[in-house]
């Protein structure tokens, strides 16, 4: 297996593992949040971070099929449930 270099880090069989922090979409599409999370990941010892950016309409189905609709009595629709989150 060949070694791979990412920045200053060399990855290979005899190398330490690369720690990647999963930030996902927790930045809420705000650069300031992303920067804070990246700094926190670095302080925690991460070598790299993984971010996601997306628009909800690009990852959901546009369907009115009853199997994809939220039922009226669902906890998701109840105010108390939403306020407790």
Buried (B, 14 or more C-beta within 10 A) or exposed (E): EEEEEEEEEEBEEEEEEBEEBEBEEEBEEEEEEBEEBBEEBEEEEBBBBEBEEEEEEEEEEEEEEEEEEEEEEEEEEEEEEEEEE
